[in-house]
């Protein structure tokens, strides 16, 4: 079984100015991520039908979903003040301190595919609580960075684990993998 792997390199020293204006700087990326996400959601339905009848994933759809997930991961990392370099627009990173990889697996489980939404309910419930905590930690990190120019390691680590979990939930929801997402694993 495969799962998405995403990491961000920790840096204690951070740019106060970049973080002060983060909500403005992120706007073009959020528009692009959202527009691309609409396409990915439509394609996920087609992937669901394909897997249901063939037991195999369509690699073209999977590749587009993977490109979006890699880009969205970097944008979400930037949005949550995890790094300072403005992300490259598009699927390929250019100098951001991030790493994303996901290995394609053609075979898919028809049964878990059919019941995917029900199968994901526990992970989705956990996601709600973890995202609330990550939002609070992101706000605290933003204040710490703007005031001191330093990113506290504990805040960074929790938000990093949250990003990894949410990316795995997303990939499972988009039928890119049959591996059930786990927090901190």
N, CA and C of each residue as an Amber inpcrd file, in Angstrom:
protein
   555
   0.8370000  -1.1890000   0.0000000   0.0000000   0.0000000   0.0000000
   0.8820000   1.2520000   0.0000000   0.4250000   2.2620000  -0.6710000
   1.1910000   3.4990000  -0.7440000   0.4380000   4.6190000  -0.0350000
   1.1900000   5.6270000   0.3520000   0.5780000   6.8210000   0.9170000
   1.4410000   8.0300000   0.5640000   0.8320000   9.1910000   0.6050000
   1.5360000  10.4210000   0.2880000   2.5130000  10.7620000   1.4060000
   3.7010000  11.1830000   1.0200000   4.7220000  11.6130000   1.9780000
   5.0090000  13.0880000   1.7360000   4.9010000  13.8770000   2.7860000
   5.1150000  15.3210000   2.6760000   5.8670000  15.8090000   3.8950000
   6.9240000  16.5570000   3.6780000   7.6720000  17.1500000   4.7860000
   8.0630000  18.5830000   4.4290000   8.2630000  19.3570000   5.4790000
   8.7650000  20.7250000   5.3450000   9.9700000  20.8370000   6.2530000
  11.0330000  21.3890000   5.7340000  12.2570000  21.5640000   6.5100000
  12.0530000  22.6770000   7.5420000  12.3630000  22.3670000   8.7960000
  12.1840000  23.3470000   9.8790000  13.2660000  24.4060000   9.8330000
  12.8580000  25.6490000  10.0570000  13.7920000  26.7630000  10.1830000
  13.3090000  27.6410000  11.3300000  14.1490000  27.8060000  12.3480000
  13.7380000  28.6070000  13.5030000  13.6830000  30.0870000  13.1600000
  14.6870000  30.5850000  12.4600000  14.7160000  32.0020000  12.0720000
  13.7570000  32.2160000  10.9130000  12.8600000  33.1770000  11.0630000
  11.8420000  33.4030000  10.0490000  11.7180000  34.8850000   9.7330000
  11.1640000  35.1850000   8.5620000  10.9680000  36.5510000   8.1120000
   9.7030000  37.1430000   8.7490000   9.8830000  38.2180000   9.4740000
   8.7290000  38.8750000  10.0890000   7.8190000  39.5090000   9.0440000
   8.4110000  40.1560000   8.0390000   7.6300000  40.8760000   7.0230000
   6.8140000  39.8990000   6.1800000   7.4290000  38.8270000   5.7080000
   6.7270000  37.8390000   4.8920000   5.5330000  37.2640000   5.6430000
   5.7140000  36.9830000   6.9190000   4.6230000  36.4150000   7.7030000
   3.5690000  37.4490000   8.0610000   3.9710000  38.6940000   8.2400000
   3.0130000  39.7510000   8.5500000   1.9810000  39.9020000   7.4300000
   2.4420000  39.7720000   6.1810000   1.5600000  39.9520000   5.0300000
   1.1540000  38.6310000   4.3700000   1.2560000  37.5390000   5.0990000
   0.9940000  36.2030000   4.5410000  -0.4030000  36.0700000   3.9430000
  -1.4250000  36.6200000   4.6000000  -2.7990000  36.4560000   4.1200000
  -3.0300000  37.1610000   2.7820000  -2.2480000  38.1670000   2.4890000
  -2.3530000  38.8450000   1.1920000  -1.5390000  38.0840000   0.1490000
  -0.3400000  37.6560000   0.5330000   0.5530000  36.9680000  -0.4010000
  -0.0080000  35.6270000  -0.8840000  -0.8600000  35.0040000  -0.1040000
  -1.3570000  33.6670000  -0.4300000  -2.5510000  33.6910000  -1.3900000
  -3.1670000  34.8430000  -1.6130000  -4.4060000  34.9310000  -2.3930000
  -4.3140000  34.2930000  -3.7850000  -3.2900000  34.6030000  -4.6120000
  -3.2620000  33.9750000  -5.9490000  -3.1820000  32.4410000  -5.8760000
  -2.4260000  31.9490000  -4.9220000  -2.2990000  30.4970000  -4.7720000
  -3.6250000  29.8610000  -4.3450000  -4.3220000  30.4880000  -3.4250000
  -5.5850000  29.9170000  -2.9490000  -6.6320000  29.8780000  -4.0620000
  -6.6380000  30.8830000  -4.9210000  -7.5660000  30.8920000  -6.0570000
  -7.2520000  29.7310000  -6.9940000  -5.9760000  29.5540000  -7.3080000
  -5.5730000  28.4750000  -8.2100000  -5.8240000  27.0980000  -7.5960000
  -5.4880000  26.9220000  -6.3160000  -5.7250000  25.6370000  -5.6440000
  -7.2100000  25.3020000  -5.6590000  -8.0560000  26.2730000  -5.3770000
  -9.4980000  26.0220000  -5.3360000 -10.0490000  25.6810000  -6.7210000
  -9.6380000  26.4210000  -7.7410000 -10.1190000  26.1380000  -9.1000000
  -9.6830000  24.7490000  -9.5530000  -8.4320000  24.4020000  -9.2950000
  -7.9020000  23.0950000  -9.6670000  -8.6080000  21.9930000  -8.8630000
  -8.9470000  22.2880000  -7.6150000  -9.6170000  21.3130000  -6.7710000
 -10.9910000  20.9370000  -7.3310000 -11.7000000  21.8930000  -7.9200000
 -12.9990000  21.5870000  -8.5200000 -12.8370000  20.5330000  -9.6170000
 -11.8270000  20.7020000 -10.4590000 -11.5630000  19.7280000 -11.5120000
 -11.2220000  18.3660000 -10.9030000 -10.3720000  18.3540000  -9.8840000
  -9.9620000  17.1060000  -9.2320000 -11.1710000  16.3930000  -8.6220000
 -12.1000000  17.1390000  -8.0500000 -13.2890000  16.5230000  -7.4530000
 -14.1660000  15.8580000  -8.5090000 -14.3090000  16.4920000  -9.6440000
 -15.0900000  15.8960000 -10.7360000 -14.3940000  14.6290000 -11.2250000
 -13.0780000  14.6990000 -11.3980000 -12.3290000  13.5350000 -11.8610000
 -12.3450000  12.3990000 -10.8380000 -12.4480000  12.7360000  -9.5640000
 -12.5210000  11.7050000  -8.5310000 -13.7800000  10.8620000  -8.7090000
 -14.8720000  11.4850000  -9.0880000 -16.0910000  10.7150000  -9.3540000
 -15.8470000   9.7180000 -10.4900000 -15.1950000  10.1770000 -11.5780000
 -14.9050000   9.2760000 -12.6920000 -13.9400000   8.1650000 -12.2540000
 -12.9780000   8.5100000 -11.4120000 -12.0570000   7.5020000 -10.8880000
 -12.8310000   6.4580000 -10.0690000 -13.8110000   6.9210000  -9.3000000
 -14.6350000   6.0140000  -8.4880000 -15.3450000   4.9960000  -9.3860000
 -15.9260000   5.4680000 -10.4750000 -16.6290000   4.5800000 -11.4080000
 -15.6380000   3.6190000 -12.0640000 -14.4960000   4.1200000 -12.4780000
 -13.4790000   3.2850000 -13.1220000 -13.0110000   2.1770000 -12.1760000
 -12.6990000   2.5480000 -10.9350000 -12.2440000   1.5480000  -9.9640000
 -13.3570000   0.5490000  -9.6680000 -14.5600000   1.0210000  -9.5520000
 -15.6900000   0.1430000  -9.2450000 -15.8630000  -0.9470000 -10.3030000
 -15.6810000  -0.6000000 -11.5650000 -15.8950000  -1.5720000 -12.6390000
 -14.6450000  -2.3480000 -13.0420000 -13.4540000  -1.7580000 -12.8730000
 -12.2390000  -2.4320000 -13.3440000 -11.3260000  -2.9240000 -12.2240000
 -11.4400000  -2.3330000 -11.0320000 -10.5310000  -2.6850000  -9.9410000
  -9.1560000  -2.0590000 -10.1030000  -9.0360000  -1.1170000 -11.0360000
  -7.7550000  -0.4520000 -11.3000000  -7.9680000   1.0540000 -11.3890000
  -6.9530000   1.7950000 -10.9680000  -6.9960000   3.2550000 -11.0630000
  -6.5620000   3.6990000 -12.4510000  -7.1550000   4.7790000 -12.9240000
  -6.7210000   5.4000000 -14.1690000  -5.5050000   6.2610000 -13.8550000
  -4.3780000   5.9740000 -14.4990000  -3.1470000   6.6850000 -14.1600000
  -3.1880000   8.1560000 -14.5650000  -3.8610000   8.4950000 -15.6370000
  -3.9600000   9.8970000 -16.0500000  -4.6900000  10.7350000 -15.0010000
  -5.8060000  10.2190000 -14.5170000  -6.5500000  10.9180000 -13.4650000
  -5.7010000  10.9810000 -12.2060000  -5.0620000   9.8660000 -11.8530000
  -4.2240000   9.8090000 -10.6510000  -3.0940000  10.8410000 -10.7400000
  -2.4690000  10.9590000 -11.9160000  -1.3650000  11.9140000 -12.0820000
  -1.8320000  13.3520000 -11.8860000  -3.0140000  13.6840000 -12.3990000
  -3.5500000  15.0380000 -12.2170000  -3.8820000  15.2930000 -10.7480000
  -4.4840000  14.2930000 -10.0890000  -4.7690000  14.4180000  -8.6600000
  -3.4720000  14.5800000  -7.8650000  -2.4670000  13.8140000  -8.2190000
  -1.1790000  13.8690000  -7.5190000  -0.5060000  15.2280000  -7.7000000
  -0.5560000  15.7660000  -8.9170000   0.0250000  17.0860000  -9.1600000
  -0.6900000  18.1440000  -8.3180000  -2.0270000  18.0690000  -8.2720000
  -2.7760000  19.0180000  -7.4490000  -2.4290000  18.8630000  -5.9790000
  -2.3750000  17.6270000  -5.4880000  -2.0990000  17.3900000  -4.0700000
  -0.7030000  17.8870000  -3.6820000   0.2790000  17.6890000  -4.5450000
   1.6250000  18.1910000  -4.2770000   1.6480000  19.7110000  -4.2060000
   0.9780000  20.3590000  -5.1570000   0.9150000  21.8260000  -5.1640000
   0.1260000  22.3410000  -3.9650000  -1.0510000  21.7650000  -3.7180000
  -1.8810000  22.1980000  -2.5920000  -1.1500000  22.0140000  -1.2710000
  -0.3700000  20.9560000  -1.1420000   0.3970000  20.7170000   0.0780000
   1.3740000  21.8520000   0.3520000   2.0640000  22.2810000  -0.6960000
   3.0110000  23.3990000  -0.5360000   2.2840000  24.6970000  -0.1990000
   1.1510000  24.9310000  -0.8590000   0.3770000  26.1540000  -0.5930000
  -0.1430000  26.1480000   0.8420000  -0.6750000  25.0070000   1.2950000
  -1.1780000  24.9150000   2.6640000  -0.0410000  25.1010000   3.6710000
   1.1450000  24.5980000   3.3470000   2.2990000  24.7880000   4.2230000
   2.6800000  26.2630000   4.3160000   2.6680000  26.9430000   3.1850000
   2.9820000  28.3750000   3.1780000   1.9080000  29.1590000   3.9270000
   0.6460000  28.8130000   3.6850000  -0.4800000  29.4800000   4.3340000
  -0.4050000  29.3590000   5.8590000   0.0340000  28.2200000   6.3340000
   0.1060000  28.0030000   7.7870000   1.4720000  28.3740000   8.3560000
   2.1310000  29.3050000   7.7350000   3.4080000  29.9110000   8.1580000
   4.4950000  28.8870000   8.4730000   4.5760000  27.8170000   7.6860000
   5.5830000  26.7860000   7.9120000   6.9210000  27.1300000   7.2550000
   6.8890000  27.9690000   6.2160000   8.1320000  28.4060000   5.5570000
   7.8930000  29.7690000   4.9200000   8.9730000  30.4450000   4.5320000
   8.8770000  31.8300000   4.0620000   8.9200000  31.9940000   2.5390000
   9.5730000  31.1000000   1.8040000   9.7060000  31.2750000   0.3640000
   8.3440000  31.1400000  -0.3080000   8.0100000  32.1410000  -1.1120000
   6.7370000  32.1380000  -1.8290000   6.7230000  30.9390000  -2.7650000
   5.6890000  30.0830000  -2.6950000   5.6860000  28.8590000  -3.5100000
   5.5840000  29.1350000  -5.0000000   6.2040000  28.2630000  -5.7660000
   6.0890000  28.3050000  -7.2140000   4.6450000  27.9740000  -7.5940000
   4.1290000  28.6690000  -8.6000000   2.7790000  28.3530000  -9.0740000
   2.8850000  27.1350000  -9.9830000   2.1500000  26.0940000  -9.6360000
   2.1750000  24.8580000 -10.4020000   2.6770000  23.6870000  -9.5820000
   2.7100000  22.5240000 -10.2050000   3.0100000  21.3060000  -9.4470000
   4.4620000  21.1270000  -9.0250000   5.3880000  21.7800000  -9.6830000
   6.8090000  21.5860000  -9.3730000   7.3340000  22.6400000  -8.4030000
   7.9220000  22.1980000  -7.2800000   8.5170000  23.1720000  -6.3560000
   9.8110000  23.7390000  -6.9330000  10.0990000  24.9840000  -6.5930000
  11.3480000  25.6160000  -7.0370000  11.9660000  26.3170000  -5.8480000
  12.6940000  25.5630000  -5.0590000  13.4180000  26.1440000  -3.9420000
  12.6800000  26.1840000  -2.6200000  11.4070000  25.7570000  -2.6060000
  10.7080000  25.7190000  -1.3250000  11.3030000  24.5900000  -0.4780000
  11.3380000  24.7770000   0.8420000  11.9330000  23.7390000   1.7020000
  10.9560000  22.5930000   1.9790000  10.3640000  22.0570000   0.9010000
   9.3610000  21.0080000   1.0390000   9.7780000  19.7730000   0.2480000
   9.1910000  18.6710000   0.6240000   9.4040000  17.4160000  -0.0870000
   8.0690000  16.6870000  -0.1590000   7.6710000  16.2940000  -1.3700000
   6.4110000  15.5730000  -1.5690000   6.6710000  14.3960000  -2.4950000
   6.1620000  13.2360000  -2.1230000   6.2540000  12.0780000  -3.0150000
   5.0590000  11.1650000  -2.7680000   4.6770000  10.4850000  -3.8210000
   3.5570000   9.5600000  -3.7440000   3.7270000   8.5700000  -4.8900000
   3.7180000   7.3040000  -4.5780000   3.9370000   6.2720000  -5.5730000
   2.5970000   5.7520000  -6.1010000   2.4780000   5.6870000  -7.4120000
   1.2540000   5.2170000  -8.0610000   1.0830000   3.7150000  -7.8680000
  -0.1290000   3.3110000  -7.5750000  -0.4850000   1.8990000  -7.4820000
  -1.7360000   1.6950000  -8.3150000  -1.6440000   0.8610000  -9.3440000
  -2.7680000   0.6700000 -10.2560000  -3.9180000  -0.1010000  -9.6090000
  -3.6110000  -1.1410000  -8.8570000  -4.6480000  -1.9780000  -8.2580000
  -5.3910000  -1.2210000  -7.1590000  -6.6940000  -1.4000000  -7.1170000
  -7.5270000  -0.7390000  -6.1140000  -8.5610000  -1.7290000  -5.5860000
  -8.9200000  -1.5700000  -4.3430000  -9.9040000  -2.4290000  -3.6980000
 -11.3100000  -1.9180000  -4.0270000 -12.0770000  -2.7120000  -4.7330000
 -13.4170000  -2.2940000  -5.1510000 -14.3540000  -2.0740000  -3.9760000
 -14.2560000  -2.9200000  -2.9590000 -15.1600000  -2.8120000  -1.8170000
 -14.9190000  -1.5240000  -1.0290000 -13.6590000  -1.2430000  -0.6850000
 -13.3900000   0.0030000   0.0600000 -13.6320000   1.2190000  -0.8220000
 -13.4500000   1.0660000  -2.1270000 -13.7650000   2.1420000  -3.0610000
 -15.2630000   2.4510000  -3.0260000 -16.0880000   1.4210000  -3.0610000
 -17.5350000   1.6120000  -3.0720000 -18.0170000   2.3170000  -1.8030000
 -17.4540000   1.9260000  -0.6600000 -17.8680000   2.4870000   0.6250000
 -16.8820000   3.5420000   1.1490000 -16.1440000   4.2060000   0.2780000
 -15.0600000   5.0970000   0.7020000 -15.5130000   6.1870000   1.6700000
 -16.6120000   6.8300000   1.4120000 -17.0640000   7.9160000   2.2970000
 -17.3640000   7.3730000   3.6890000 -18.0480000   6.2640000   3.7620000
 -18.3490000   5.6580000   5.0670000 -17.0570000   5.2060000   5.7400000
 -16.1680000   4.6210000   4.9650000 -14.8870000   4.1150000   5.4560000
 -14.0200000   5.2300000   6.0280000 -14.1840000   6.4390000   5.4910000
 -13.3650000   7.5780000   5.9160000 -13.9580000   8.3820000   7.0670000
 -15.1740000   8.0990000   7.4910000 -15.8220000   8.8980000   8.5340000
 -14.9550000   9.0660000   9.7830000 -14.3550000   8.0130000  10.3470000
 -13.5040000   8.2330000  11.5320000 -12.3530000   9.2090000  11.2670000
 -11.7040000   9.0780000  10.1120000 -10.6020000   9.9800000   9.7730000
 -11.0860000  11.4120000   9.5800000 -12.2680000  11.5640000   9.0180000
 -12.8170000  12.9070000   8.8120000 -13.1650000  13.5700000  10.1420000
 -13.6790000  12.7990000  11.0880000 -13.9840000  13.3390000  12.4190000
 -12.7010000  13.7600000  13.1190000 -11.6830000  12.9130000  13.0620000
 -10.3810000  13.2600000  13.6540000  -9.8340000  14.5120000  12.9770000
 -10.0060000  14.6170000  11.6610000  -9.5140000  15.7850000  10.9110000
 -10.0780000  17.0870000  11.4460000 -11.3470000  17.0840000  11.7930000
 -11.9810000  18.3030000  12.3040000 -11.2600000  18.7990000  13.5530000
 -11.0470000  17.8980000  14.5100000 -10.4140000  18.2870000  15.7670000
  -8.9400000  18.6570000  15.5760000  -8.2470000  17.9030000  14.7400000
  -6.8350000  18.1760000  14.4910000  -6.6800000  19.5240000  13.7690000
  -7.5630000  19.8210000  12.8290000  -7.4910000  21.1040000  12.1190000
  -7.7940000  22.2870000  13.0350000  -8.6900000  22.0970000  13.9880000
  -8.9560000  23.1640000  14.9670000  -7.6870000  23.4460000  15.7640000
  -7.0440000  22.3870000  16.2400000  -5.7870000  22.5550000  16.9780000
  -4.7040000  23.1870000  16.1180000  -4.5810000  22.7440000  14.8700000
  -3.5660000  23.2890000  13.9690000  -3.8300000  24.7630000  13.6620000
  -5.0910000  25.1420000  13.5720000  -5.4290000  26.5500000  13.3370000
  -4.9870000  27.4130000  14.5140000  -5.2560000  26.9460000  15.7100000
  -4.8190000  27.6750000  16.9100000  -3.2930000  27.7610000  16.9390000
  -2.6200000  26.6530000  16.6570000  -1.1510000  26.6380000  16.6600000
  -0.5800000  27.5420000  15.5670000  -1.2460000  27.6010000  14.4160000
  -0.7850000  28.4690000  13.3310000  -0.8930000  29.9390000  13.7300000
  -1.9890000  30.3070000  14.3630000  -2.1560000  31.6930000  14.8310000
  -1.0830000  32.0280000  15.8760000  -0.8470000  31.1160000  16.8070000
   0.1970000  31.3390000  17.8100000   1.5690000  31.4540000  17.1540000
   1.8420000  30.5920000  16.1710000   3.1250000  30.6530000  15.4640000
   3.2570000  31.9660000  14.7070000   2.1700000  32.4280000  14.0950000
   2.2120000  33.6920000  13.3620000   2.6020000  34.8350000  14.2970000
   1.9470000  34.8940000  15.4650000   2.2960000  35.9350000  16.4370000
   3.7470000  35.8050000  16.8870000   4.1790000  34.5980000  17.1720000
   5.5630000  34.3810000  17.6150000   6.5530000  34.8270000  16.5480000
   6.2730000  34.5070000  15.2960000   7.1870000  34.8790000  14.2110000
   7.1980000  36.3850000  13.9990000   6.0330000  37.0040000  13.9650000
   5.9580000  38.4490000  13.7320000   6.6150000  39.2290000  14.8760000
   6.4630000  38.7450000  16.1020000   7.0160000  39.4540000  17.2590000
   8.4980000  39.1530000  17.4700000   8.8790000  37.8690000  17.3880000
  10.2610000  37.4870000  17.7310000  11.1270000  37.1220000  16.5320000
  10.5250000  36.8150000  15.3840000  11.3020000  36.3750000  14.2300000
  11.7160000  34.9120000  14.3230000  11.1330000  34.1830000  15.2730000
  11.4650000  32.7620000  15.4690000  10.1860000  31.9210000  15.4620000
  10.3010000  30.7090000  14.9180000   9.1800000  29.7800000  14.8570000
   9.3870000  28.7070000  15.9200000   8.5460000  28.6600000  16.9600000
   8.7040000  27.6390000  17.9990000   8.5760000  26.2200000  17.4250000
   9.5240000  25.3650000  17.7700000   9.5910000  24.0080000  17.2050000
   8.3470000  23.1780000  17.5310000   7.8170000  23.2720000  18.7290000
   6.6380000  22.4900000  19.1040000   5.4330000  22.8320000  18.2530000
   5.2330000  24.1080000  17.9730000   4.1150000  24.5270000  17.1190000
   4.3160000  23.9940000  15.7000000   5.5430000  24.0890000  15.2140000
   5.8690000  23.6050000  13.8760000   5.5790000  22.1060000  13.7480000
   6.0370000  21.3260000  14.7260000   5.8980000  19.8690000  14.6540000
   4.4380000  19.4260000  14.6220000   3.5880000  20.0360000  15.4530000
   2.1800000  19.6440000  15.4560000   1.5100000  19.9930000  14.1300000
   1.7780000  21.1860000  13.6230000   1.1580000  21.5910000  12.3590000
   1.6900000  20.7200000  11.2170000   2.9620000  20.3280000  11.2800000
   3.5240000  19.4470000  10.2540000   2.8120000  18.0950000  10.2570000
   2.6000000  17.5170000  11.4310000   1.8820000  16.2360000  11.5250000
   0.4460000  16.3810000  11.0290000  -0.1570000  17.5190000  11.3100000
  -1.5130000  17.7670000  10.8240000  -1.5350000  17.8010000   9.3030000
  -0.5740000  18.5100000   8.6990000  -0.5050000  18.5580000   7.2340000
  -0.3550000  17.1570000   6.6540000   0.5220000  16.3660000   7.2250000
   0.7340000  15.0090000   6.7220000  -0.5530000  14.1920000   6.8040000
  -1.2570000  14.3090000   7.9130000  -2.5050000  13.5590000   8.0840000
  -3.5660000  14.0250000   7.0860000  -3.7350000  15.3140000   6.9500000
  -4.7680000  15.8490000   6.0470000  -4.4640000  15.4720000   4.5980000
  -3.1990000  15.4690000   4.2210000  -2.8120000  15.0720000   2.8650000
  -3.1520000  13.6030000   2.6320000  -2.9320000  12.7810000   3.6450000
  -3.2680000  11.3540000   3.5230000  -4.7800000  11.1340000   3.4740000
  -5.5260000  11.9170000   4.2450000  -6.9940000  11.8300000   4.1790000
  -7.4680000  12.2510000   2.7930000  -6.9140000  13.3500000   2.2830000
  -7.2860000  13.8230000   0.9380000  -6.9960000  12.7610000  -0.1120000
  -5.7980000  12.1640000  -0.0590000  -5.4320000  11.1760000  -1.0720000
  -6.3350000   9.9470000  -0.9940000  -6.7110000   9.5670000   0.1950000
  -7.6170000   8.4280000   0.3640000  -9.0210000   8.7900000  -0.1350000
  -9.4710000   9.9930000   0.1630000 -10.7930000  10.4410000  -0.2920000
 -10.8500000  10.5480000  -1.8120000  -9.7260000  10.8650000  -2.4410000
  -9.6780000  10.9720000  -3.9010000  -9.3820000   9.6280000  -4.5630000
  -9.3990000   8.5450000  -3.7800000  -9.2070000   7.1820000  -4.2730000
  -7.8220000   6.9480000  -4.8550000  -6.8450000   7.7230000  -4.4020000
  -5.4800000   7.5610000  -4.8840000  -4.7780000   6.4080000  -4.1840000
  -5.2940000   5.9830000  -3.0530000  -4.7160000   4.9020000  -2.2770000
  -5.8270000   4.1960000  -1.5110000  -5.5380000   2.9770000  -1.1000000
  -6.4820000   2.2450000  -0.2460000  -5.9840000   2.1980000   1.1890000
  -4.8910000   2.8780000   1.4680000  -4.3260000   2.8970000   2.8180000
  -5.1120000   3.8650000   3.6920000  -5.6140000   3.3740000   4.8320000
  -6.3710000   4.2120000   5.7560000  -5.4200000   5.2020000   6.4190000
  -5.7650000   6.4980000   6.4270000  -4.8740000   7.4910000   7.0290000
  -4.8320000   7.3920000   8.5540000  -3.6330000   7.6220000   9.1060000
  -3.4470000   7.6160000  10.5490000  -2.6870000   8.8730000  10.9350000
  -3.0920000   9.4840000  12.0440000  -2.4180000  10.6960000  12.5150000
  -1.0840000  10.3320000  13.1390000  -0.0410000  11.0430000  12.7140000
   1.2800000  10.8530000  13.2920000   2.0100000   9.6290000  12.7940000
   1.4660000   8.9350000  11.8010000   2.1220000   7.7210000  11.3060000
   2.7750000   7.9730000   9.9610000
